[in-house]
Amino acid sequence: MIDESDPAVVAMRAQFAEISARHKAGVAQSVTEFQHGDAANKAYQEEVARREAEQAAAAKPPEPEQKNPWLTRRSAPSRSEPEDGDETGYYSNSWMQQR
């Protein structure tokens, strides 16, 4: 059995109580710092969300993209005659003489 009246036991219990008190104080301080940091983080996130909402409300909607006129059939020049290969001389076998 442990003799509670022993000065070494009393000193050890006092040292244990001091260490326990320091540990509890450190844990309490860590919890408060975490809660303070968490509150600051939430406030910052709310501020960012508010700014983004203001920017989204202030930004005008994107204008529709203009179509490229070169890609539409309506704007293409009309062909007067069908391509039959006469201008190149390929089908008439005269392409060698035109050089």
Jmol script that loads the backbone (N, CA, C; Angstrom):
load data "model"
ATOM      1  N   MET A   1       0.824  -1.181   0.000  1.00  0.00           N
ATOM      2  CA  MET A   1       0.000   0.000   0.000  1.00  0.00           C
ATOM      3  C   MET A   1       0.871   1.249   0.000  1.00  0.00           C
ATOM      4  N   ILE A   2       0.249   2.328  -0.474  1.00  0.00           N
ATOM      5  CA  ILE A   2       0.983   3.588  -0.547  1.00  0.00           C
ATOM      6  C   ILE A   2       0.707   4.375   0.729  1.00  0.00           C
ATOM      7  N   ASP A   3       1.769   4.828   1.307  1.00  0.00           N
ATOM      8  CA  ASP A   3       1.630   5.635   2.517  1.00  0.00           C
ATOM      9  C   ASP A   3       1.399   7.079   2.096  1.00  0.00           C
ATOM     10  N   GLU A   4       0.180   7.587   2.334  1.00  0.00           N
ATOM     11  CA  GLU A   4      -0.193   8.932   1.900  1.00  0.00           C
ATOM     12  C   GLU A   4       0.544  10.013   2.685  1.00  0.00           C
ATOM     13  N   SER A   5       1.055   9.653   3.835  1.00  0.00           N
ATOM     14  CA  SER A   5       1.742  10.659   4.640  1.00  0.00           C
ATOM     15  C   SER A   5       3.203  10.813   4.243  1.00  0.00           C
ATOM     16  N   ASP A   6       3.680   9.961   3.376  1.00  0.00           N
ATOM     17  CA  ASP A   6       5.074  10.029   2.934  1.00  0.00           C
ATOM     18  C   ASP A   6       5.299  11.338   2.178  1.00  0.00           C
ATOM     19  N   PRO A   7       6.345  12.105   2.511  1.00  0.00           N
ATOM     20  CA  PRO A   7       6.584  13.383   1.834  1.00  0.00           C
ATOM     21  C   PRO A   7       6.824  13.221   0.330  1.00  0.00           C
ATOM     22  N   ALA A   8       7.400  12.133  -0.109  1.00  0.00           N
ATOM     23  CA  ALA A   8       7.624  11.917  -1.549  1.00  0.00           C
ATOM     24  C   ALA A   8       6.291  11.734  -2.270  1.00  0.00           C
ATOM     25  N   VAL A   9       5.360  11.020  -1.645  1.00  0.00           N
ATOM     26  CA  VAL A   9       4.040  10.805  -2.242  1.00  0.00           C
ATOM     27  C   VAL A   9       3.289  12.130  -2.297  1.00  0.00           C
ATOM     28  N   VAL A  10       3.380  12.908  -1.234  1.00  0.00           N
ATOM     29  CA  VAL A  10       2.709  14.207  -1.199  1.00  0.00           C
ATOM     30  C   VAL A  10       3.285  15.115  -2.290  1.00  0.00           C
ATOM     31  N   ALA A  11       4.599  15.116  -2.439  1.00  0.00           N
ATOM     32  CA  ALA A  11       5.250  15.954  -3.463  1.00  0.00           C
ATOM     33  C   ALA A  11       4.849  15.491  -4.857  1.00  0.00           C
ATOM     34  N   MET A  12       4.773  14.174  -5.041  1.00  0.00           N
ATOM     35  CA  MET A  12       4.395  13.648  -6.353  1.00  0.00           C
ATOM     36  C   MET A  12       2.958  14.006  -6.694  1.00  0.00           C
ATOM     37  N   ARG A  13       2.074  13.924  -5.720  1.00  0.00           N
ATOM     38  CA  ARG A  13       0.668  14.294  -5.956  1.00  0.00           C
ATOM     39  C   ARG A  13       0.552  15.795  -6.263  1.00  0.00           C
ATOM     40  N   ALA A  14       1.329  16.599  -5.578  1.00  0.00           N
ATOM     41  CA  ALA A  14       1.303  18.047  -5.832  1.00  0.00           C
ATOM     42  C   ALA A  14       1.822  18.339  -7.243  1.00  0.00           C
ATOM     43  N   GLN A  15       2.892  17.634  -7.621  1.00  0.00           N
ATOM     44  CA  GLN A  15       3.440  17.821  -8.972  1.00  0.00           C
ATOM     45  C   GLN A  15       2.422  17.370 -10.019  1.00  0.00           C
ATOM     46  N   PHE A  16       1.745  16.257  -9.765  1.00  0.00           N
ATOM     47  CA  PHE A  16       0.724  15.774 -10.699  1.00  0.00           C
ATOM     48  C   PHE A  16      -0.433  16.767 -10.807  1.00  0.00           C
ATOM     49  N   ALA A  17      -0.836  17.332  -9.670  1.00  0.00           N
ATOM     50  CA  ALA A  17      -1.924  18.313  -9.684  1.00  0.00           C
ATOM     51  C   ALA A  17      -1.511  19.554 -10.470  1.00  0.00           C
ATOM     52  N   GLU A  18      -0.251  19.982 -10.316  1.00  0.00           N
ATOM     53  CA  GLU A  18       0.236  21.148 -11.066  1.00  0.00           C
ATOM     54  C   GLU A  18       0.260  20.863 -12.571  1.00  0.00           C
ATOM     55  N   ILE A  19       0.751  19.698 -12.948  1.00  0.00           N
ATOM     56  CA  ILE A  19       0.808  19.329 -14.369  1.00  0.00           C
ATOM     57  C   ILE A  19      -0.605  19.237 -14.938  1.00  0.00           C
ATOM     58  N   SER A  20      -1.526  18.643 -14.179  1.00  0.00           N
ATOM     59  CA  SER A  20      -2.917  18.526 -14.633  1.00  0.00           C
ATOM     60  C   SER A  20      -3.544  19.901 -14.815  1.00  0.00           C
ATOM     61  N   ALA A  21      -3.274  20.810 -13.878  1.00  0.00           N
ATOM     62  CA  ALA A  21      -3.840  22.160 -13.973  1.00  0.00           C
ATOM     63  C   ALA A  21      -3.284  22.884 -15.203  1.00  0.00           C
ATOM     64  N   ARG A  22      -1.955  22.757 -15.446  1.00  0.00           N
ATOM     65  CA  ARG A  22      -1.364  23.386 -16.639  1.00  0.00           C
ATOM     66  C   ARG A  22      -1.953  22.806 -17.916  1.00  0.00           C
ATOM     67  N   HIS A  23      -2.141  21.494 -17.919  1.00  0.00           N
ATOM     68  CA  HIS A  23      -2.705  20.842 -19.108  1.00  0.00           C
ATOM     69  C   HIS A  23      -4.132  21.326 -19.364  1.00  0.00           C
ATOM     70  N   LYS A  24      -4.943  21.364 -18.311  1.00  0.00           N
ATOM     71  CA  LYS A  24      -6.327  21.831 -18.470  1.00  0.00           C
ATOM     72  C   LYS A  24      -6.363  23.277 -18.952  1.00  0.00           C
ATOM     73  N   ALA A  25      -5.463  24.114 -18.428  1.00  0.00           N
ATOM     74  CA  ALA A  25      -5.415  25.517 -18.857  1.00  0.00           C
ATOM     75  C   ALA A  25      -5.001  25.604 -20.329  1.00  0.00           C
ATOM     76  N   GLY A  26      -4.038  24.779 -20.723  1.00  0.00           N
ATOM     77  CA  GLY A  26      -3.608  24.773 -22.128  1.00  0.00           C
ATOM     78  C   GLY A  26      -4.713  24.314 -23.062  1.00  0.00           C
ATOM     79  N   VAL A  27      -5.449  23.287 -22.651  1.00  0.00           N
ATOM     80  CA  VAL A  27      -6.565  22.801 -23.466  1.00  0.00           C
ATOM     81  C   VAL A  27      -7.645  23.869 -23.567  1.00  0.00           C
ATOM     82  N   ALA A  28      -7.944  24.520 -22.456  1.00  0.00           N
ATOM     83  CA  ALA A  28      -8.963  25.573 -22.473  1.00  0.00           C
ATOM     84  C   ALA A  28      -8.531  26.727 -23.379  1.00  0.00           C
ATOM     85  N   GLN A  29      -7.237  27.085 -23.311  1.00  0.00           N
ATOM     86  CA  GLN A  29      -6.733  28.162 -24.169  1.00  0.00           C
ATOM     87  C   GLN A  29      -6.805  27.751 -25.640  1.00  0.00           C
ATOM     88  N   SER A  30      -6.454  26.512 -25.942  1.00  0.00           N
ATOM     89  CA  SER A  30      -6.523  26.033 -27.328  1.00  0.00           C
ATOM     90  C   SER A  30      -7.957  26.061 -27.848  1.00  0.00           C
ATOM     91  N   VAL A  31      -8.897  25.653 -27.002  1.00  0.00           N
ATOM     92  CA  VAL A  31     -10.306  25.662 -27.403  1.00  0.00           C
ATOM     93  C   VAL A  31     -10.766  27.082 -27.674  1.00  0.00           C
ATOM     94  N   THR A  32     -10.365  28.028 -26.808  1.00  0.00           N
ATOM     95  CA  THR A  32     -10.782  29.427 -27.031  1.00  0.00           C
ATOM     96  C   THR A  32     -10.159  29.976 -28.302  1.00  0.00           C
ATOM     97  N   GLU A  33      -8.884  29.682 -28.547  1.00  0.00           N
ATOM     98  CA  GLU A  33      -8.239  30.155 -29.781  1.00  0.00           C
ATOM     99  C   GLU A  33      -8.916  29.550 -31.005  1.00  0.00           C
ATOM    100  N   PHE A  34      -9.266  28.271 -30.918  1.00  0.00           N
ATOM    101  CA  PHE A  34      -9.936  27.631 -32.047  1.00  0.00           C
ATOM    102  C   PHE A  34     -11.292  28.271 -32.303  1.00  0.00           C
ATOM    103  N   GLN A  35     -12.041  28.510 -31.232  1.00  0.00           N
ATOM    104  CA  GLN A  35     -13.359  29.125 -31.406  1.00  0.00           C
ATOM    105  C   GLN A  35     -13.233  30.536 -31.964  1.00  0.00           C
ATOM    106  N   HIS A  36     -12.228  31.274 -31.505  1.00  0.00           N
ATOM    107  CA  HIS A  36     -12.012  32.628 -32.022  1.00  0.00           C
ATOM    108  C   HIS A  36     -11.626  32.564 -33.505  1.00  0.00           C
ATOM    109  N   GLY A  37     -10.726  31.652 -33.849  1.00  0.00           N
ATOM    110  CA  GLY A  37     -10.329  31.489 -35.253  1.00  0.00           C
ATOM    111  C   GLY A  37     -11.483  31.022 -36.114  1.00  0.00           C
ATOM    112  N   ASP A  38     -12.300  30.136 -35.583  1.00  0.00           N
ATOM    113  CA  ASP A  38     -13.465  29.646 -36.327  1.00  0.00           C
ATOM    114  C   ASP A  38     -14.462  30.772 -36.571  1.00  0.00           C
ATOM    115  N   ALA A  39     -14.674  31.607 -35.560  1.00  0.00           N
ATOM    116  CA  ALA A  39     -15.591  32.742 -35.726  1.00  0.00           C
ATOM    117  C   ALA A  39     -15.044  33.724 -36.755  1.00  0.00           C
ATOM    118  N   ALA A  40     -13.731  33.981 -36.712  1.00  0.00           N
ATOM    119  CA  ALA A  40     -13.121  34.888 -37.690  1.00  0.00           C
ATOM    120  C   ALA A  40     -13.216  34.301 -39.091  1.00  0.00           C
ATOM    121  N   ASN A  41     -13.026  32.993 -39.210  1.00  0.00           N
ATOM    122  CA  ASN A  41     -13.116  32.337 -40.513  1.00  0.00           C
ATOM    123  C   ASN A  41     -14.534  32.422 -41.068  1.00  0.00           C
ATOM    124  N   LYS A  42     -15.528  32.192 -40.223  1.00  0.00           N
ATOM    125  CA  LYS A  42     -16.925  32.289 -40.669  1.00  0.00           C
ATOM    126  C   LYS A  42     -17.260  33.711 -41.099  1.00  0.00           C
ATOM    127  N   ALA A  43     -16.772  34.695 -40.332  1.00  0.00           N
ATOM    128  CA  ALA A  43     -17.027  36.092 -40.689  1.00  0.00           C
ATOM    129  C   ALA A  43     -16.383  36.421 -42.034  1.00  0.00           C
ATOM    130  N   TYR A  44     -15.173  35.921 -42.253  1.00  0.00           N
ATOM    131  CA  TYR A  44     -14.490  36.166 -43.529  1.00  0.00           C
ATOM    132  C   TYR A  44     -15.240  35.497 -44.679  1.00  0.00           C
ATOM    133  N   GLN A  45     -15.692  34.265 -44.478  1.00  0.00           N
ATOM    134  CA  GLN A  45     -16.438  33.569 -45.529  1.00  0.00           C
ATOM    135  C   GLN A  45     -17.743  34.292 -45.846  1.00  0.00           C
ATOM    136  N   GLU A  46     -18.411  34.809 -44.816  1.00  0.00           N
ATOM    137  CA  GLU A  46     -19.640  35.563 -45.060  1.00  0.00           C
ATOM    138  C   GLU A  46     -19.349  36.846 -45.830  1.00  0.00           C
ATOM    139  N   GLU A  47     -18.238  37.502 -45.501  1.00  0.00           N
ATOM    140  CA  GLU A  47     -17.852  38.727 -46.209  1.00  0.00           C
ATOM    141  C   GLU A  47     -17.542  38.427 -47.678  1.00  0.00           C
ATOM    142  N   VAL A  48     -16.817  37.328 -47.916  1.00  0.00           N
ATOM    143  CA  VAL A  48     -16.501  36.944 -49.297  1.00  0.00           C
ATOM    144  C   VAL A  48     -17.777  36.606 -50.057  1.00  0.00           C
ATOM    145  N   ALA A  49     -18.685  35.876 -49.431  1.00  0.00           N
ATOM    146  CA  ALA A  49     -19.952  35.525 -50.086  1.00  0.00           C
ATOM    147  C   ALA A  49     -20.763  36.781 -50.385  1.00  0.00           C
ATOM    148  N   ARG A  50     -20.750  37.747 -49.459  1.00  0.00           N
ATOM    149  CA  ARG A  50     -21.481  38.997 -49.686  1.00  0.00           C
ATOM    150  C   ARG A  50     -20.870  39.775 -50.854  1.00  0.00           C
ATOM    151  N   ARG A  51     -19.528  39.842 -50.895  1.00  0.00           N
ATOM    152  CA  ARG A  51     -18.861  40.546 -52.009  1.00  0.00           C
ATOM    153  C   ARG A  51     -19.166  39.874 -53.344  1.00  0.00           C
ATOM    154  N   GLU A  52     -19.096  38.541 -53.359  1.00  0.00           N
ATOM    155  CA  GLU A  52     -19.378  37.824 -54.608  1.00  0.00           C
ATOM    156  C   GLU A  52     -20.815  38.042 -55.049  1.00  0.00           C
ATOM    157  N   ALA A  53     -21.743  38.077 -54.100  1.00  0.00           N
ATOM    158  CA  ALA A  53     -23.142  38.321 -54.449  1.00  0.00           C
ATOM    159  C   ALA A  53     -23.312  39.733 -54.996  1.00  0.00           C
ATOM    160  N   GLU A  54     -22.616  40.711 -54.401  1.00  0.00           N
ATOM    161  CA  GLU A  54     -22.688  42.083 -54.912  1.00  0.00           C
ATOM    162  C   GLU A  54     -22.108  42.172 -56.320  1.00  0.00           C
ATOM    163  N   GLN A  55     -20.978  41.496 -56.538  1.00  0.00           N
ATOM    164  CA  GLN A  55     -20.358  41.531 -57.866  1.00  0.00           C
ATOM    165  C   GLN A  55     -21.242  40.844 -58.889  1.00  0.00           C
ATOM    166  N   ALA A  56     -21.873  39.747 -58.497  1.00  0.00           N
ATOM    167  CA  ALA A  56     -22.750  39.037 -59.433  1.00  0.00           C
ATOM    168  C   ALA A  56     -23.967  39.882 -59.761  1.00  0.00           C
ATOM    169  N   ALA A  57     -24.471  40.624 -58.779  1.00  0.00           N
ATOM    170  CA  ALA A  57     -25.638  41.473 -59.024  1.00  0.00           C
ATOM    171  C   ALA A  57     -25.258  42.692 -59.858  1.00  0.00           C
ATOM    172  N   ALA A  58     -24.046  43.204 -59.652  1.00  0.00           N
ATOM    173  CA  ALA A  58     -23.620  44.406 -60.373  1.00  0.00           C
ATOM    174  C   ALA A  58     -23.157  44.086 -61.790  1.00  0.00           C
ATOM    175  N   ALA A  59     -22.676  42.883 -62.008  1.00  0.00           N
ATOM    176  CA  ALA A  59     -22.162  42.525 -63.332  1.00  0.00           C
ATOM    177  C   ALA A  59     -23.321  42.363 -64.298  1.00  0.00           C
ATOM    178  N   LYS A  60     -23.165  42.960 -65.466  1.00  0.00           N
ATOM    179  CA  LYS A  60     -24.219  42.813 -66.461  1.00  0.00           C
ATOM    180  C   LYS A  60     -24.106  41.441 -67.114  1.00  0.00           C
ATOM    181  N   PRO A  61     -25.193  40.909 -67.578  1.00  0.00           N
ATOM    182  CA  PRO A  61     -25.141  39.568 -68.175  1.00  0.00           C
ATOM    183  C   PRO A  61     -24.267  39.580 -69.421  1.00  0.00           C
ATOM    184  N   PRO A  62     -23.620  38.486 -69.704  1.00  0.00           N
ATOM    185  CA  PRO A  62     -22.741  38.450 -70.875  1.00  0.00           C
ATOM    186  C   PRO A  62     -23.543  38.614 -72.160  1.00  0.00           C
ATOM    187  N   GLU A  63     -22.953  39.377 -73.061  1.00  0.00           N
ATOM    188  CA  GLU A  63     -23.626  39.588 -74.336  1.00  0.00           C
ATOM    189  C   GLU A  63     -23.530  38.313 -75.168  1.00  0.00           C
ATOM    190  N   PRO A  64     -24.566  38.030 -75.935  1.00  0.00           N
ATOM    191  CA  PRO A  64     -24.478  36.832 -76.779  1.00  0.00           C
ATOM    192  C   PRO A  64     -23.380  37.010 -77.819  1.00  0.00           C
ATOM    193  N   GLU A  65     -22.714  35.927 -78.105  1.00  0.00           N
ATOM    194  CA  GLU A  65     -21.606  35.998 -79.051  1.00  0.00           C
ATOM    195  C   GLU A  65     -22.138  36.236 -80.455  1.00  0.00           C
ATOM    196  N   GLN A  66     -21.445  37.109 -81.156  1.00  0.00           N
ATOM    197  CA  GLN A  66     -21.818  37.363 -82.539  1.00  0.00           C
ATOM    198  C   GLN A  66     -21.400  36.161 -83.377  1.00  0.00           C
ATOM    199  N   LYS A  67     -22.274  35.787 -84.277  1.00  0.00           N
ATOM    200  CA  LYS A  67     -21.938  34.661 -85.136  1.00  0.00           C
ATOM    201  C   LYS A  67     -20.928  35.105 -86.178  1.00  0.00           C
ATOM    202  N   ASN A  68     -20.059  34.225 -86.512  1.00  0.00           N
ATOM    203  CA  ASN A  68     -19.066  34.520 -87.533  1.00  0.00           C
ATOM    204  C   ASN A  68     -19.766  34.513 -88.890  1.00  0.00           C
ATOM    205  N   PRO A  69     -19.755  35.642 -89.610  1.00  0.00           N
ATOM    206  CA  PRO A  69     -20.475  35.677 -90.888  1.00  0.00           C
ATOM    207  C   PRO A  69     -19.881  34.739 -91.933  1.00  0.00           C
ATOM    208  N   TRP A  70     -18.646  34.360 -91.763  1.00  0.00           N
ATOM    209  CA  TRP A  70     -18.034  33.457 -92.743  1.00  0.00           C
ATOM    210  C   TRP A  70     -18.569  32.042 -92.604  1.00  0.00           C
ATOM    211  N   LEU A  71     -19.186  31.746 -91.484  1.00  0.00           N
ATOM    212  CA  LEU A  71     -19.633  30.378 -91.259  1.00  0.00           C
ATOM    213  C   LEU A  71     -21.097  30.154 -91.625  1.00  0.00           C
ATOM    214  N   THR A  72     -21.801  31.197 -92.035  1.00  0.00           N
ATOM    215  CA  THR A  72     -23.212  31.018 -92.353  1.00  0.00           C
ATOM    216  C   THR A  72     -23.399  30.872 -93.855  1.00  0.00           C
ATOM    217  N   ARG A  73     -24.370  30.085 -94.240  1.00  0.00           N
ATOM    218  CA  ARG A  73     -24.627  29.881 -95.670  1.00  0.00           C
ATOM    219  C   ARG A  73     -25.299  31.096 -96.296  1.00  0.00           C
ATOM    220  N   ARG A  74     -26.049  31.841 -95.508  1.00  0.00           N
ATOM    221  CA  ARG A  74     -26.750  32.999 -96.060  1.00  0.00           C
ATOM    222  C   ARG A  74     -25.784  34.073 -96.524  1.00  0.00           C
ATOM    223  N   SER A  75     -24.679  34.217 -95.815  1.00  0.00           N
ATOM    224  CA  SER A  75     -23.738  35.275 -96.171  1.00  0.00           C
ATOM    225  C   SER A  75     -22.716  34.816 -97.206  1.00  0.00           C
ATOM    226  N   ALA A  76     -22.733  33.550 -97.550  1.00  0.00           N
ATOM    227  CA  ALA A  76     -21.776  33.065 -98.549  1.00  0.00           C
ATOM    228  C   ALA A  76     -22.161  33.611 -99.921  1.00  0.00           C
ATOM    229  N   PRO A  77     -21.172  33.980-100.736  1.00  0.00           N
ATOM    230  CA  PRO A  77     -21.504  34.470-102.083  1.00  0.00           C
ATOM    231  C   PRO A  77     -22.143  33.353-102.911  1.00  0.00           C
ATOM    232  N   SER A  78     -23.114  33.750-103.686  1.00  0.00           N
ATOM    233  CA  SER A  78     -23.797  32.732-104.493  1.00  0.00           C
ATOM    234  C   SER A  78     -22.900  32.323-105.660  1.00  0.00           C
ATOM    235  N   ARG A  79     -22.932  31.084-105.962  1.00  0.00           N
ATOM    236  CA  ARG A  79     -22.117  30.573-107.071  1.00  0.00           C
ATOM    237  C   ARG A  79     -22.903  30.739-108.364  1.00  0.00           C
ATOM    238  N   SER A  80     -22.276  31.341-109.310  1.00  0.00           N
ATOM    239  CA  SER A  80     -22.977  31.598-110.567  1.00  0.00           C
ATOM    240  C   SER A  80     -23.095  30.324-111.399  1.00  0.00           C
ATOM    241  N   GLU A  81     -22.083  29.541-111.398  1.00  0.00           N
ATOM    242  CA  GLU A  81     -22.128  28.309-112.187  1.00  0.00           C
ATOM    243  C   GLU A  81     -21.524  27.178-111.367  1.00  0.00           C
ATOM    244  N   PRO A  82     -21.965  26.002-111.578  1.00  0.00           N
ATOM    245  CA  PRO A  82     -21.402  24.882-110.812  1.00  0.00           C
ATOM    246  C   PRO A  82     -19.948  24.618-111.218  1.00  0.00           C
ATOM    247  N   GLU A  83     -19.200  24.157-110.260  1.00  0.00           N
ATOM    248  CA  GLU A  83     -17.802  23.854-110.560  1.00  0.00           C
ATOM    249  C   GLU A  83     -17.736  22.518-111.301  1.00  0.00           C
ATOM    250  N   ASP A  84     -17.306  22.592-112.514  1.00  0.00           N
ATOM    251  CA  ASP A  84     -17.187  21.346-113.281  1.00  0.00           C
ATOM    252  C   ASP A  84     -15.747  21.061-113.667  1.00  0.00           C
ATOM    253  N   GLY A  85     -14.819  21.873-113.236  1.00  0.00           N
ATOM    254  CA  GLY A  85     -13.422  21.617-113.525  1.00  0.00           C
ATOM    255  C   GLY A  85     -12.935  22.292-114.779  1.00  0.00           C
ATOM    256  N   ASP A  86     -13.786  23.106-115.455  1.00  0.00           N
ATOM    257  CA  ASP A  86     -13.350  23.749-116.692  1.00  0.00           C
ATOM    258  C   ASP A  86     -12.279  24.804-116.447  1.00  0.00           C
ATOM    259  N   GLU A  87     -12.378  25.509-115.321  1.00  0.00           N
ATOM    260  CA  GLU A  87     -11.419  26.591-115.112  1.00  0.00           C
ATOM    261  C   GLU A  87     -10.013  26.061-114.865  1.00  0.00           C
ATOM    262  N   THR A  88      -9.896  24.835-114.394  1.00  0.00           N
ATOM    263  CA  THR A  88      -8.566  24.279-114.175  1.00  0.00           C
ATOM    264  C   THR A  88      -8.087  23.488-115.375  1.00  0.00           C
ATOM    265  N   GLY A  89      -8.985  23.093-116.237  1.00  0.00           N
ATOM    266  CA  GLY A  89      -8.593  22.295-117.384  1.00  0.00           C
ATOM    267  C   GLY A  89      -8.340  20.852-117.034  1.00  0.00           C
ATOM    268  N   TYR A  90      -8.736  20.460-115.852  1.00  0.00           N
ATOM    269  CA  TYR A  90      -8.443  19.100-115.423  1.00  0.00           C
ATOM    270  C   TYR A  90      -9.223  18.078-116.238  1.00  0.00           C
ATOM    271  N   TYR A  91     -10.517  18.353-116.427  1.00  0.00           N
ATOM    272  CA  TYR A  91     -11.337  17.363-117.113  1.00  0.00           C
ATOM    273  C   TYR A  91     -11.175  17.418-118.632  1.00  0.00           C
ATOM    274  N   SER A  92     -10.727  18.529-119.144  1.00  0.00           N
ATOM    275  CA  SER A  92     -10.576  18.617-120.602  1.00  0.00           C
ATOM    276  C   SER A  92      -9.191  18.181-121.057  1.00  0.00           C
ATOM    277  N   ASN A  93      -8.345  17.799-120.130  1.00  0.00           N
ATOM    278  CA  ASN A  93      -7.001  17.354-120.423  1.00  0.00           C
ATOM    279  C   ASN A  93      -6.180  18.459-121.091  1.00  0.00           C
ATOM    280  N   SER A  94      -6.544  19.707-120.776  1.00  0.00           N
ATOM    281  CA  SER A  94      -5.791  20.817-121.354  1.00  0.00           C
ATOM    282  C   SER A  94      -4.931  21.512-120.301  1.00  0.00           C
ATOM    283  N   TRP A  95      -4.842  20.951-119.145  1.00  0.00           N
ATOM    284  CA  TRP A  95      -4.099  21.619-118.080  1.00  0.00           C
ATOM    285  C   TRP A  95      -2.608  21.654-118.373  1.00  0.00           C
ATOM    286  N   MET A  96      -2.111  20.719-119.174  1.00  0.00           N
ATOM    287  CA  MET A  96      -0.696  20.749-119.537  1.00  0.00           C
ATOM    288  C   MET A  96      -0.422  21.840-120.570  1.00  0.00           C
ATOM    289  N   GLN A  97      -1.375  22.126-121.455  1.00  0.00           N
ATOM    290  CA  GLN A  97      -1.161  23.130-122.484  1.00  0.00           C
ATOM    291  C   GLN A  97      -1.283  24.541-121.915  1.00  0.00           C
ATOM    292  N   GLN A  98      -1.955  24.723-120.795  1.00  0.00           N
ATOM    293  CA  GLN A  98      -2.164  26.069-120.257  1.00  0.00           C
ATOM    294  C   GLN A  98      -0.941  26.586-119.512  1.00  0.00           C
ATOM    295  N   ARG A  99       0.037  25.809-119.355  1.00  0.00           N
ATOM    296  CA  ARG A  99       1.228  26.265-118.633  1.00  0.00           C
ATOM    297  C   ARG A  99       2.019  27.170-119.448  1.00  0.00           C
TER     298      ARG A  99
END
end "model"
wireframe off; spacefill off
backbone 0.3
color backbone group
